[in-house]
Amino acid sequence: MPPASDHTASNELPSWFRTLTAHRMFRHVGVAIGVLLLIAAIIAVARQRHDVFDALRLVDVGGSAVLLLATVFVHLVASATVFHILTQKYGHVPFGDMVMLICGAALLNYLPLRAGLFGRIAYQKAVFNIRAADSVRVVVESLILSACTGVWVVIAALSARETAVSFPIMLWFGVVLLAIGIMTPARRWCLAGIVRYLEVGLWAVRYLLAFAALGIDLPLDAAMVIGCMSLVANLVPFFSNGLGLREWGVGLLTPLLVGSAVGVTLELGMTAELINRAAEIIAVSIAGGGALMLFASRHRGALRRTT
C-alpha cells in the first residue's frame, strides 16, 4: 500500500481539527497550566506529609504498587481494544500493532502538544493507509463513547443512592443493554462500548488500589465516578494525559462523594492520584518505550516518512 507523508496526512484532517490544533499558544498554555496544577498538588500534599506518611505506614504499599502497575498494563490493552474495534471500519490494523500504537502514544502524550495522538494518526496513514480524517473520526467516536459511559455511571451512582436498586445491578443493566445492541446494526459501537465500560472499571480498580495504599476503603460507586472523571480529564485537549487536572479533580471530587465517612481530605485524594500517576508513568514508560523500539526496528522507513 502506498505510503503517505506527514504533510499529506495533515491535509486530510478535517478543517475543524486543523483549526483546533493550529494555535500553538493554546497548546503551550495548556501544558503550562497542567504543569502548574501538578506542582500545586505536590506542594499541597507536601504540607500534609505527616498525615500521608502515617497512612502509608499502615498498609502493604509494595503489594498495592505491584497490583496497580499490573492494572495499568491491562488498562493499556483495554484502551487499544476500543480503538481496534472502532478502526476496523476504516482499515485493518493488527491487534498487536494497535496495542503497541496505543502504548507508544500514551508515552509520547506526556510530551507537550500530545505528540502521541498526531504520531499515531500519521503512522496509521503511512503504514496501514487509513486516512487521517478517518483516524480523527475514530478519536471523536471514542470521545462520545467515553461521555456516554460516564453519564451512565453517574446515573447508576445517583440511582443507587436515591432508590433501592444497587449500584452493581445498574452497572450490569448497562452491560446487558450493550450486549443486546451487538445483535443490531450498532454492533461496532456496542462492542466498543462494552470494552470502554471495562476500561472505566479498570480506572476504578486503580483508584481502589491507590486509596488502599493509604489505608482508605473507597466505595465502589465513588471509585467508578472518579474513574470517569479521570477518563474525561485524559481526553481534554492541550493537557498531557490530564496532567494536573486529574490530581485536583480527584482531590476535590473524592471528599464530595464520600463525605467524612472514610476520612478523605483534599490532600489524601491528591496523594492517591499521585500514586496512581506514578504507577502510570512507570508502566507507560516500560510499555511505550518497548513499543517505540519495536516500531523503530520494524518500520524504519515508515517512521522516517512520518517525522
PEWO-V794453 format. One record per helix or strand. SS is the DSSP state (~ for helix, > for strand). FROM is the first residue (numbers start at 1). TO is the last residue. If there is no record, write none. Layout:
SS/FROM/TO
SS/FROM/TO
This chain:
~/6/11
~/15/22
~/24/47
~/49/57
~/61/87
~/95/108
~/115/128
~/132/162
~/167/181
~/187/212
~/220/234
~/240/242
~/245/258
~/266/298
~/300/305
